[in-house]
């Protein structure tokens, strides 16, 4: 499965687009337009995504990868 297909599955599950995840992460201070915010660990983001969106670890890590890339995933 391609990364884009994985992101589409996440959107279908949550109703939240990759761009919306990026903006939400920026609002929470987890990310910047260029990637992850300084001193932010993947585990912090994964915990948020699991708690607020019911994502599993793999899907949450895909969002982390998206954020690391500055939304260019």
Backbone bond lengths (Angstrom), bond angles and torsions (degrees), N, CA, C in turn:
res aa  C-N    CA-C-N  psi(-1)  N-CA   C-N-CA  omega(-1)  CA-C   N-CA-C  phi
1 X - - - 1.453 - - 1.531 107.69 -
2 X 1.306 116.13 136.02 1.461 120.33 179.04 1.533 110.41 -75.61
3 X 1.325 113.93 161.75 1.462 119.21 178.56 1.527 109.81 -61.44
4 X 1.340 117.39 -40.72 1.467 121.19 179.41 1.527 110.87 -61.52
5 X 1.327 116.66 -40.30 1.467 120.26 178.10 1.527 110.69 -65.56
6 X 1.316 115.83 -38.40 1.465 120.65 177.74 1.528 109.69 -61.15
7 X 1.327 116.43 -44.49 1.475 120.41 178.56 1.524 111.14 -64.61
8 X 1.320 117.29 -36.94 1.480 119.88 177.04 1.531 110.40 -63.57
9 X 1.331 117.24 -39.02 1.472 120.54 177.48 1.527 111.18 -63.88
10 X 1.316 116.66 -38.88 1.469 120.88 177.43 1.520 109.73 -64.35
11 X 1.320 116.59 -43.42 1.471 120.09 178.67 1.530 110.74 -62.64
12 X 1.331 117.13 -41.37 1.469 120.41 179.03 1.527 110.93 -63.12
13 X 1.339 116.79 -37.51 1.472 121.16 -179.37 1.524 112.35 -72.32
14 X 1.336 116.96 -39.63 1.462 120.62 -171.09 1.523 114.80 -105.30
15 X 1.339 116.54 -20.74 1.463 119.70 -174.12 1.522 112.32 76.78
16 X 1.323 116.53 12.43 1.463 122.38 -177.35 1.522 108.96 -116.76
17 X 1.330 116.32 127.28 1.457 120.74 -179.17 1.528 110.89 -77.88
18 X 1.320 116.97 160.77 1.469 119.13 175.30 1.533 112.08 -55.35
19 X 1.311 117.60 -40.69 1.469 120.71 179.16 1.532 110.46 -64.12
20 X 1.318 117.90 -38.35 1.460 120.77 177.43 1.527 110.96 -65.73
21 X 1.344 116.96 -40.37 1.461 119.73 175.74 1.523 110.18 -60.26
22 X 1.327 116.99 -42.62 1.459 120.62 179.74 1.522 111.05 -61.24
23 X 1.320 116.56 -45.36 1.471 120.10 179.21 1.527 111.73 -65.16
24 X 1.327 116.75 -42.23 1.467 119.94 177.69 1.525 110.87 -61.42
25 X 1.325 116.64 -42.25 1.465 120.69 179.14 1.526 110.62 -64.55
26 X 1.320 117.26 -37.68 1.459 120.53 176.95 1.526 110.27 -65.96
27 X 1.329 117.09 -42.12 1.467 121.10 178.52 1.529 111.46 -60.98
28 X 1.336 116.89 -34.86 1.467 121.60 179.74 1.525 112.32 -82.30
29 X 1.328 117.18 -6.63 1.456 120.54 -179.73 1.522 113.75 84.56
30 X 1.329 117.39 11.93 1.457 121.67 -179.97 1.527 112.70 -82.89
31 X 1.326 116.88 -24.54 1.461 120.44 -173.27 1.518 110.78 -142.21
32 X 1.323 113.89 161.78 1.462 122.50 172.22 1.526 106.71 -122.29
33 X 1.307 117.12 179.25 1.459 120.30 177.57 1.531 111.58 -64.51
34 X 1.321 116.99 -18.91 1.467 121.02 -176.23 1.518 114.22 -99.83
35 X 1.313 118.26 -14.53 1.461 121.46 -178.19 1.515 110.76 156.31
36 X 1.330 115.79 -154.48 1.463 119.60 179.15 1.521 109.98 -68.61
37 X 1.315 115.54 146.17 1.458 121.15 176.30 1.533 108.81 -69.04
38 X 1.325 116.71 153.38 1.470 119.75 178.68 1.534 111.37 -56.12
39 X 1.317 115.03 140.80 1.467 123.51 175.87 1.525 114.67 68.26
40 X 1.322 117.87 11.14 1.465 120.59 176.63 1.518 108.59 -93.09
41 X 1.322 115.75 130.58 1.460 122.20 179.56 1.523 109.47 -101.82
42 X 1.301 115.77 149.44 1.462 121.20 -179.84 1.527 111.35 -54.81
43 X 1.332 117.07 -37.93 1.459 120.75 -178.46 1.517 113.71 -59.35
44 X 1.324 116.91 -32.66 1.466 120.44 177.94 1.532 110.20 -65.87
45 X 1.300 115.54 -42.24 1.464 120.44 -179.13 1.521 110.15 -70.56
46 X 1.326 116.57 -42.44 1.462 120.87 178.59 1.528 110.36 -59.15
47 X 1.322 117.72 -44.71 1.469 121.08 179.42 1.524 110.87 -60.00
48 X 1.329 117.31 -43.31 1.466 121.87 178.00 1.527 111.02 -61.38
49 X 1.337 116.76 -47.70 1.466 120.78 -177.26 1.525 111.90 -66.13
50 X 1.326 116.53 -36.84 1.468 119.82 176.96 1.528 110.64 -66.75
51 X 1.325 116.59 -44.72 1.465 120.99 -176.74 1.524 112.43 -70.40
52 X 1.316 117.10 -45.82 1.465 120.61 -173.03 1.525 114.44 -88.18
53 X 1.333 117.34 -25.79 1.466 119.82 -174.46 1.518 113.61 -122.86
54 X 1.314 117.82 -4.00 1.458 121.29 178.95 1.521 113.25 68.55
55 X 1.329 117.27 23.97 1.457 119.81 179.82 1.521 110.25 -76.40
56 X 1.327 115.45 149.00 1.448 120.84 171.45 1.525 109.16 -80.21
57 X 1.316 115.37 174.95 1.463 120.17 -175.90 1.534 112.15 -61.14
58 X 1.312 117.68 -44.39 1.463 120.87 -178.61 1.514 113.04 -62.40
59 X 1.319 116.40 -45.91 1.465 119.98 178.57 1.529 110.74 -65.60
60 X 1.318 116.81 -39.99 1.464 119.97 178.67 1.528 110.68 -63.32
61 X 1.327 116.95 -39.87 1.469 119.94 178.57 1.531 111.45 -67.48
62 X 1.315 117.64 -28.28 1.466 119.97 175.01 1.528 110.24 -66.02
63 X 1.318 116.42 -39.13 1.466 119.63 176.80 1.526 109.84 -67.41
64 X 1.324 117.61 -38.94 1.467 120.39 175.98 1.529 109.51 -59.09
65 X 1.320 117.10 -44.20 1.467 120.66 178.80 1.520 110.90 -61.29
66 X 1.321 116.33 -40.60 1.463 121.15 177.03 1.532 110.32 -60.85
67 X 1.315 116.14 -45.12 1.464 120.40 -179.36 1.529 111.20 -65.55
68 X 1.335 116.52 -40.58 1.461 120.24 178.80 1.522 111.35 -59.56
69 X 1.330 115.89 -34.49 1.464 120.12 -177.70 1.529 112.43 -81.29
70 X 1.312 116.87 0.64 1.457 120.15 -177.47 1.521 111.97 74.14
71 X 1.329 116.57 22.99 1.471 121.48 178.80 1.503 113.69 84.78
72 X 1.317 117.08 11.39 1.467 120.55 -178.91 1.510 111.88 -101.32
73 X 1.354 116.18 32.01 1.457 120.98 -174.79 1.420 117.14 -79.54
